[in-house]
Amino acid sequence: MQLRHLDLENVNILPKELGLLVELEALSLSHVKWHGPLLQHVEFVTSLTSLVVNNGESATEELDVLTDLHHFRALPMLSSLQLGGPGLLFPRAFSVPPCQLRNVSSLHLERCAFEAVPQSLLALPSLTSLVLRHGPLSGLPDSIPSNRIRCLDFSCNEFTEVPAGLASMPALETLSLISNPLCLSQSFDFLAGLPSVCSIRFGYELVTSVHRDLAGLRCMSPIAGFNLGTLWMAMREKVPKCSLYI
Protein backbone atom coordinates (compact mmCIF):
# COMPACT_ATOMS: atom_id res chain seq x y z
CA MET A 1 0.00 0.00 0.00
CA GLN A 2 1.37 3.38 -0.99
CA LEU A 3 1.80 6.17 1.56
CA ARG A 4 -0.62 9.04 0.87
CA HIS A 5 -0.10 11.38 3.86
CA LEU A 6 3.29 12.25 5.35
CA ASP A 7 3.98 14.66 8.23
CA LEU A 8 7.63 15.43 9.02
CA GLU A 9 8.43 17.55 12.07
CA ASN A 10 11.73 18.53 13.72
CA VAL A 11 13.98 16.64 11.33
CA ASN A 12 17.37 17.80 10.08
CA ILE A 13 17.44 16.16 6.67
CA LEU A 14 14.71 15.52 4.16
CA PRO A 15 15.16 11.94 2.93
CA LYS A 16 15.83 11.49 -0.77
CA GLU A 17 13.38 8.61 -0.72
CA LEU A 18 10.53 11.13 -0.69
CA GLY A 19 10.76 11.13 -4.45
CA LEU A 20 9.71 7.47 -4.48
CA LEU A 21 6.33 8.20 -2.89
CA VAL A 22 4.61 8.50 -6.22
CA GLU A 23 1.10 8.38 -4.72
CA LEU A 24 1.73 10.90 -1.94
CA GLU A 25 -1.22 13.31 -1.68
CA ALA A 26 -0.48 15.38 1.45
CA LEU A 27 2.94 16.50 2.66
CA SER A 28 3.54 18.55 5.82
CA LEU A 29 6.99 19.89 6.73
CA SER A 30 7.11 21.60 10.13
CA HIS A 31 10.17 22.87 12.02
CA VAL A 32 12.40 21.18 9.45
CA LYS A 33 16.02 22.24 8.98
CA TRP A 34 17.24 22.12 5.40
CA HIS A 35 20.01 23.32 3.16
CA GLY A 36 19.54 24.07 -0.51
CA PRO A 37 16.22 23.77 -2.38
CA LEU A 38 13.62 22.56 0.09
CA LEU A 39 11.42 20.65 -2.31
CA GLN A 40 14.07 19.13 -4.54
CA HIS A 41 13.32 15.57 -3.41
CA VAL A 42 9.61 15.77 -4.12
CA GLU A 43 9.51 18.03 -7.16
CA PHE A 44 8.66 15.05 -9.38
CA VAL A 45 5.84 13.75 -7.16
CA THR A 46 2.82 14.88 -9.17
CA SER A 47 0.06 13.43 -6.98
CA LEU A 48 0.27 16.03 -4.17
CA THR A 49 -2.91 17.98 -3.49
CA SER A 50 -1.93 19.44 -0.09
CA LEU A 51 1.38 21.04 0.90
CA VAL A 52 2.27 22.53 4.31
CA VAL A 53 5.63 24.23 4.96
CA ASN A 54 6.06 25.84 8.39
CA ASN A 55 9.48 26.72 9.76
CA GLY A 56 8.28 27.48 13.26
CA GLU A 57 7.35 30.42 15.45
CA SER A 58 10.87 31.61 16.24
CA ALA A 59 12.91 30.43 13.28
CA THR A 60 15.91 32.55 12.32
CA GLU A 61 16.80 30.89 9.03
CA GLU A 62 15.34 32.47 5.92
CA LEU A 63 13.26 30.24 3.72
CA ASP A 64 12.57 31.02 0.07
CA VAL A 65 9.81 28.48 -0.56
CA LEU A 66 8.13 30.27 -3.43
CA THR A 67 11.22 30.12 -5.61
CA ASP A 68 11.36 26.38 -4.98
CA LEU A 69 7.73 26.08 -6.01
CA HIS A 70 8.66 27.20 -9.51
CA HIS A 71 10.19 23.74 -10.07
CA PHE A 72 7.43 21.81 -8.34
CA ARG A 73 5.69 19.48 -10.81
CA ALA A 74 2.59 19.00 -8.63
CA LEU A 75 1.59 22.69 -8.65
CA PRO A 76 -1.39 22.24 -11.01
CA MET A 77 -2.74 19.50 -8.69
CA LEU A 78 -2.50 21.45 -5.40
CA SER A 79 -5.81 22.39 -3.82
CA SER A 80 -4.44 23.40 -0.40
CA LEU A 81 -1.27 25.42 0.27
CA GLN A 82 -0.12 26.40 3.76
CA LEU A 83 3.07 28.39 4.38
CA GLY A 84 4.27 29.82 7.66
CA GLY A 85 7.17 31.05 9.74
CA PRO A 86 8.94 34.34 10.44
CA GLY A 87 11.79 33.44 8.11
CA LEU A 88 9.51 32.86 5.14
CA LEU A 89 10.61 34.92 2.14
CA PHE A 90 8.43 36.20 -0.67
CA PRO A 91 10.63 37.13 -3.65
CA ARG A 92 9.87 40.48 -5.27
CA ALA A 93 9.54 38.80 -8.63
CA PHE A 94 7.06 36.02 -7.89
CA SER A 95 8.09 33.42 -10.46
CA VAL A 96 5.11 31.06 -10.20
CA PRO A 97 2.43 31.91 -12.80
CA PRO A 98 -1.09 31.95 -11.28
CA CYS A 99 -2.16 29.40 -13.88
CA GLN A 100 0.17 26.88 -12.21
CA LEU A 101 -1.80 27.34 -8.97
CA ARG A 102 -5.17 27.36 -10.68
CA ASN A 103 -6.65 24.64 -8.45
CA VAL A 104 -5.60 26.09 -5.08
CA SER A 105 -8.86 26.78 -3.25
CA SER A 106 -7.40 27.06 0.27
CA LEU A 107 -4.46 29.35 1.08
CA HIS A 108 -3.09 29.57 4.63
CA LEU A 109 -0.27 32.00 5.50
CA GLU A 110 0.94 32.40 9.06
CA ARG A 111 3.67 34.33 10.92
CA CYS A 112 5.24 35.82 7.83
CA ALA A 113 5.71 39.20 6.15
CA PHE A 114 2.18 39.75 4.84
CA GLU A 115 3.15 43.10 3.33
CA ALA A 116 5.50 41.25 0.97
CA VAL A 117 2.98 38.61 -0.11
CA PRO A 118 2.65 38.78 -3.92
CA GLN A 119 -0.76 40.14 -4.89
CA SER A 120 -1.09 37.39 -7.49
CA LEU A 121 -0.93 34.81 -4.68
CA LEU A 122 -3.97 36.34 -2.97
CA ALA A 123 -5.89 36.57 -6.24
CA LEU A 124 -5.70 32.93 -7.32
CA PRO A 125 -8.57 32.02 -9.67
CA SER A 126 -10.01 29.16 -7.55
CA LEU A 127 -9.40 30.65 -4.09
CA THR A 128 -12.40 30.30 -1.76
CA SER A 129 -10.72 30.02 1.67
CA LEU A 130 -8.09 32.50 2.90
CA VAL A 131 -6.31 32.32 6.26
CA LEU A 132 -3.86 35.08 7.25
CA ARG A 133 -2.92 34.58 10.91
CA HIS A 134 -0.39 36.09 13.31
CA GLY A 135 0.52 39.21 11.38
CA PRO A 136 0.23 43.00 11.40
CA LEU A 137 -2.90 43.14 9.24
CA SER A 138 -5.40 45.86 10.09
CA GLY A 139 -7.43 45.88 6.88
CA LEU A 140 -8.51 43.70 3.96
CA PRO A 141 -5.83 43.08 1.31
CA ASP A 142 -6.84 44.76 -1.96
CA SER A 143 -6.37 41.75 -4.20
CA ILE A 144 -8.74 39.29 -2.47
CA PRO A 145 -11.21 37.82 -5.02
CA SER A 146 -14.22 39.24 -3.20
CA ASN A 147 -16.90 37.53 -5.27
CA ARG A 148 -15.64 33.99 -4.54
CA ILE A 149 -14.33 33.98 -0.96
CA ARG A 150 -16.37 31.78 1.40
CA CYS A 151 -14.07 31.62 4.42
CA LEU A 152 -11.89 34.37 5.94
CA ASP A 153 -9.71 33.90 9.00
CA PHE A 154 -7.74 36.92 10.20
CA SER A 155 -7.11 35.67 13.74
CA CYS A 156 -4.25 37.20 15.74
CA ASN A 157 -3.82 40.39 13.73
CA GLU A 158 -4.34 44.12 14.38
CA PHE A 159 -7.96 44.70 13.32
CA THR A 160 -9.69 47.29 15.50
CA GLU A 161 -13.04 46.93 13.74
CA VAL A 162 -14.85 44.54 11.45
CA PRO A 163 -13.89 45.66 7.92
CA ALA A 164 -16.81 47.17 6.02
CA GLY A 165 -15.25 45.80 2.83
CA LEU A 166 -16.88 42.48 3.70
CA ALA A 167 -20.05 43.93 2.17
CA SER A 168 -18.56 43.20 -1.27
CA MET A 169 -18.22 39.47 -0.52
CA PRO A 170 -21.63 37.93 -1.29
CA ALA A 171 -20.34 34.35 -0.99
CA LEU A 172 -18.81 34.79 2.50
CA GLU A 173 -19.96 32.08 4.92
CA THR A 174 -17.52 32.17 7.84
CA LEU A 175 -15.46 34.98 9.37
CA SER A 176 -12.96 34.79 12.23
CA LEU A 177 -11.36 37.81 13.90
CA ILE A 178 -10.32 36.06 17.10
CA SER A 179 -7.49 37.71 19.08
CA ASN A 180 -7.71 41.11 17.41
CA PRO A 181 -7.89 44.39 19.43
CA LEU A 182 -11.50 44.92 18.39
CA CYS A 183 -13.65 47.78 19.55
CA LEU A 184 -17.09 46.79 18.29
CA SER A 185 -18.57 50.27 18.41
CA GLN A 186 -19.43 50.37 14.72
CA SER A 187 -22.74 49.68 13.02
CA PHE A 188 -23.15 46.19 11.62
CA ASP A 189 -25.70 47.14 8.97
CA PHE A 190 -23.32 46.06 6.21
CA LEU A 191 -23.75 42.43 7.30
CA ALA A 192 -27.31 42.57 6.01
CA GLY A 193 -25.97 42.31 2.47
CA LEU A 194 -24.20 39.01 3.13
CA PRO A 195 -26.87 36.34 2.60
CA SER A 196 -24.52 33.37 3.04
CA VAL A 197 -22.89 34.22 6.38
CA CYS A 198 -23.56 31.55 9.00
CA SER A 199 -20.64 31.93 11.43
CA ILE A 200 -18.88 34.98 12.86
CA ARG A 201 -16.17 34.69 15.51
CA PHE A 202 -14.82 37.78 17.25
CA GLY A 203 -13.15 36.32 20.35
CA TYR A 204 -14.15 38.11 23.52
CA GLU A 205 -10.72 38.17 25.12
CA LEU A 206 -9.59 41.35 23.32
CA VAL A 207 -12.94 43.02 22.62
CA THR A 208 -12.85 46.35 24.45
CA SER A 209 -16.42 47.53 23.84
CA VAL A 210 -19.56 46.35 22.07
CA HIS A 211 -21.98 48.51 20.11
CA ARG A 212 -25.28 48.81 21.98
CA ASP A 213 -27.12 48.23 18.70
CA LEU A 214 -25.46 44.87 18.04
CA ALA A 215 -28.86 43.43 18.88
CA GLY A 216 -29.93 45.09 15.64
CA LEU A 217 -28.70 41.94 13.98
CA ARG A 218 -32.20 40.70 14.75
CA CYS A 219 -33.32 42.77 11.79
CA MET A 220 -31.05 41.03 9.31
CA SER A 221 -32.39 38.91 6.51
CA PRO A 222 -32.38 35.11 6.94
CA ILE A 223 -28.86 33.73 6.82
CA ALA A 224 -28.16 30.14 5.88
CA GLY A 225 -31.63 29.09 6.99
CA PHE A 226 -31.39 31.03 10.25
CA ASN A 227 -31.46 34.66 11.24
CA LEU A 228 -28.53 36.41 12.87
CA GLY A 229 -31.05 37.98 15.21
CA THR A 230 -32.09 34.53 16.34
CA LEU A 231 -28.45 33.60 16.89
CA TRP A 232 -27.89 36.79 18.87
CA MET A 233 -30.90 36.14 21.06
CA ALA A 234 -29.82 32.54 21.49
CA MET A 235 -26.46 33.75 22.73
CA ARG A 236 -28.10 36.07 25.27
CA GLU A 237 -30.27 33.21 26.48
CA LYS A 238 -27.17 30.98 26.76
CA VAL A 239 -28.46 28.47 24.27
CA PRO A 240 -25.47 26.31 23.22
CA LYS A 241 -24.11 25.91 19.70
CA CYS A 242 -25.01 29.35 18.40
CA SER A 243 -22.90 30.57 15.51
CA LEU A 244 -22.26 34.14 16.62
CA TYR A 245 -19.30 34.20 18.99
CA ILE A 246 -18.33 37.34 20.91
C-alpha positions as CSV (number, residue, x, y, z in Angstrom):
1,M,0.0,0.0,0.0
2,Q,1.4,3.4,-1.0
3,L,1.8,6.2,1.6
4,R,-0.6,9.0,0.9
5,H,-0.1,11.4,3.9
6,L,3.3,12.2,5.3
7,D,4.0,14.7,8.2
8,L,7.6,15.4,9.0
9,E,8.4,17.5,12.1
10,N,11.7,18.5,13.7
11,V,14.0,16.6,11.3
12,N,17.4,17.8,10.1
13,I,17.4,16.2,6.7
14,L,14.7,15.5,4.2
15,P,15.2,11.9,2.9
16,K,15.8,11.5,-0.8
17,E,13.4,8.6,-0.7
18,L,10.5,11.1,-0.7
19,G,10.8,11.1,-4.4
20,L,9.7,7.5,-4.5
21,L,6.3,8.2,-2.9
22,V,4.6,8.5,-6.2
23,E,1.1,8.4,-4.7
24,L,1.7,10.9,-1.9
25,E,-1.2,13.3,-1.7
26,A,-0.5,15.4,1.4
27,L,2.9,16.5,2.7
28,S,3.5,18.5,5.8
29,L,7.0,19.9,6.7
30,S,7.1,21.6,10.1
31,H,10.2,22.9,12.0
32,V,12.4,21.2,9.5
33,K,16.0,22.2,9.0
34,W,17.2,22.1,5.4
35,H,20.0,23.3,3.2
36,G,19.5,24.1,-0.5
37,P,16.2,23.8,-2.4
38,L,13.6,22.6,0.1
39,L,11.4,20.6,-2.3
40,Q,14.1,19.1,-4.5
41,H,13.3,15.6,-3.4
42,V,9.6,15.8,-4.1
43,E,9.5,18.0,-7.2
44,F,8.7,15.1,-9.4
45,V,5.8,13.8,-7.2
46,T,2.8,14.9,-9.2
47,S,0.1,13.4,-7.0
48,L,0.3,16.0,-4.2
49,T,-2.9,18.0,-3.5
50,S,-1.9,19.4,-0.1
51,L,1.4,21.0,0.9
52,V,2.3,22.5,4.3
53,V,5.6,24.2,5.0
54,N,6.1,25.8,8.4
55,N,9.5,26.7,9.8
56,G,8.3,27.5,13.3
57,E,7.3,30.4,15.5
58,S,10.9,31.6,16.2
59,A,12.9,30.4,13.3
60,T,15.9,32.5,12.3
61,E,16.8,30.9,9.0
62,E,15.3,32.5,5.9
63,L,13.3,30.2,3.7
64,D,12.6,31.0,0.1
65,V,9.8,28.5,-0.6
66,L,8.1,30.3,-3.4
67,T,11.2,30.1,-5.6
68,D,11.4,26.4,-5.0
69,L,7.7,26.1,-6.0
70,H,8.7,27.2,-9.5
71,H,10.2,23.7,-10.1
72,F,7.4,21.8,-8.3
73,R,5.7,19.5,-10.8
74,A,2.6,19.0,-8.6
75,L,1.6,22.7,-8.6
76,P,-1.4,22.2,-11.0
77,M,-2.7,19.5,-8.7
78,L,-2.5,21.4,-5.4
79,S,-5.8,22.4,-3.8
80,S,-4.4,23.4,-0.4
81,L,-1.3,25.4,0.3
82,Q,-0.1,26.4,3.8
83,L,3.1,28.4,4.4
84,G,4.3,29.8,7.7
85,G,7.2,31.1,9.7
86,P,8.9,34.3,10.4
87,G,11.8,33.4,8.1
88,L,9.5,32.9,5.1
89,L,10.6,34.9,2.1
90,F,8.4,36.2,-0.7
91,P,10.6,37.1,-3.7
92,R,9.9,40.5,-5.3
93,A,9.5,38.8,-8.6
94,F,7.1,36.0,-7.9
95,S,8.1,33.4,-10.5
96,V,5.1,31.1,-10.2
97,P,2.4,31.9,-12.8
98,P,-1.1,32.0,-11.3
99,C,-2.2,29.4,-13.9
100,Q,0.2,26.9,-12.2
101,L,-1.8,27.3,-9.0
102,R,-5.2,27.4,-10.7
103,N,-6.6,24.6,-8.4
104,V,-5.6,26.1,-5.1
105,S,-8.9,26.8,-3.2
106,S,-7.4,27.1,0.3
107,L,-4.5,29.4,1.1
108,H,-3.1,29.6,4.6
109,L,-0.3,32.0,5.5
110,E,0.9,32.4,9.1
111,R,3.7,34.3,10.9
112,C,5.2,35.8,7.8
113,A,5.7,39.2,6.1
114,F,2.2,39.7,4.8
115,E,3.2,43.1,3.3
116,A,5.5,41.2,1.0
117,V,3.0,38.6,-0.1
118,P,2.6,38.8,-3.9
119,Q,-0.8,40.1,-4.9
120,S,-1.1,37.4,-7.5
121,L,-0.9,34.8,-4.7
122,L,-4.0,36.3,-3.0
123,A,-5.9,36.6,-6.2
124,L,-5.7,32.9,-7.3
125,P,-8.6,32.0,-9.7
126,S,-10.0,29.2,-7.5
127,L,-9.4,30.6,-4.1
128,T,-12.4,30.3,-1.8
129,S,-10.7,30.0,1.7
130,L,-8.1,32.5,2.9
131,V,-6.3,32.3,6.3
132,L,-3.9,35.1,7.2
133,R,-2.9,34.6,10.9
134,H,-0.4,36.1,13.3
135,G,0.5,39.2,11.4
136,P,0.2,43.0,11.4
137,L,-2.9,43.1,9.2
138,S,-5.4,45.9,10.1
139,G,-7.4,45.9,6.9
140,L,-8.5,43.7,4.0
141,P,-5.8,43.1,1.3
142,D,-6.8,44.8,-2.0
143,S,-6.4,41.7,-4.2
144,I,-8.7,39.3,-2.5
145,P,-11.2,37.8,-5.0
146,S,-14.2,39.2,-3.2
147,N,-16.9,37.5,-5.3
148,R,-15.6,34.0,-4.5
149,I,-14.3,34.0,-1.0
150,R,-16.4,31.8,1.4
151,C,-14.1,31.6,4.4
152,L,-11.9,34.4,5.9
153,D,-9.7,33.9,9.0
154,F,-7.7,36.9,10.2
155,S,-7.1,35.7,13.7
156,C,-4.2,37.2,15.7
157,N,-3.8,40.4,13.7
158,E,-4.3,44.1,14.4
159,F,-8.0,44.7,13.3
160,T,-9.7,47.3,15.5
161,E,-13.0,46.9,13.7
162,V,-14.8,44.5,11.4
163,P,-13.9,45.7,7.9
164,A,-16.8,47.2,6.0
165,G,-15.2,45.8,2.8
166,L,-16.9,42.5,3.7
167,A,-20.0,43.9,2.2
168,S,-18.6,43.2,-1.3
169,M,-18.2,39.5,-0.5
170,P,-21.6,37.9,-1.3
171,A,-20.3,34.3,-1.0
172,L,-18.8,34.8,2.5
173,E,-20.0,32.1,4.9
174,T,-17.5,32.2,7.8
175,L,-15.5,35.0,9.4
176,S,-13.0,34.8,12.2
177,L,-11.4,37.8,13.9
178,I,-10.3,36.1,17.1
179,S,-7.5,37.7,19.1
180,N,-7.7,41.1,17.4
181,P,-7.9,44.4,19.4
182,L,-11.5,44.9,18.4
183,C,-13.7,47.8,19.6
184,L,-17.1,46.8,18.3
185,S,-18.6,50.3,18.4
186,Q,-19.4,50.4,14.7
187,S,-22.7,49.7,13.0
188,F,-23.1,46.2,11.6
189,D,-25.7,47.1,9.0
190,F,-23.3,46.1,6.2
191,L,-23.7,42.4,7.3
192,A,-27.3,42.6,6.0
193,G,-26.0,42.3,2.5
194,L,-24.2,39.0,3.1
195,P,-26.9,36.3,2.6
196,S,-24.5,33.4,3.0
197,V,-22.9,34.2,6.4
198,C,-23.6,31.5,9.0
199,S,-20.6,31.9,11.4
200,I,-18.9,35.0,12.9
201,R,-16.2,34.7,15.5
202,F,-14.8,37.8,17.3
203,G,-13.2,36.3,20.4
204,Y,-14.2,38.1,23.5
205,E,-10.7,38.2,25.1
206,L,-9.6,41.4,23.3
207,V,-12.9,43.0,22.6
208,T,-12.9,46.4,24.4
209,S,-16.4,47.5,23.8
210,V,-19.6,46.3,22.1
211,H,-22.0,48.5,20.1
212,R,-25.3,48.8,22.0
213,D,-27.1,48.2,18.7
214,L,-25.5,44.9,18.0
215,A,-28.9,43.4,18.9
216,G,-29.9,45.1,15.6
217,L,-28.7,41.9,14.0
218,R,-32.2,40.7,14.8
219,C,-33.3,42.8,11.8
220,M,-31.1,41.0,9.3
221,S,-32.4,38.9,6.5
222,P,-32.4,35.1,6.9
223,I,-28.9,33.7,6.8
224,A,-28.2,30.1,5.9
225,G,-31.6,29.1,7.0
226,F,-31.4,31.0,10.2
227,N,-31.5,34.7,11.2
228,L,-28.5,36.4,12.9
229,G,-31.1,38.0,15.2
230,T,-32.1,34.5,16.3
231,L,-28.5,33.6,16.9
232,W,-27.9,36.8,18.9
233,M,-30.9,36.1,21.1
234,A,-29.8,32.5,21.5
235,M,-26.5,33.7,22.7
236,R,-28.1,36.1,25.3
237,E,-30.3,33.2,26.5
238,K,-27.2,31.0,26.8
239,V,-28.5,28.5,24.3
240,P,-25.5,26.3,23.2
241,K,-24.1,25.9,19.7
242,C,-25.0,29.3,18.4
243,S,-22.9,30.6,15.5
244,L,-22.3,34.1,16.6
245,Y,-19.3,34.2,19.0
246,I,-18.3,37.3,20.9
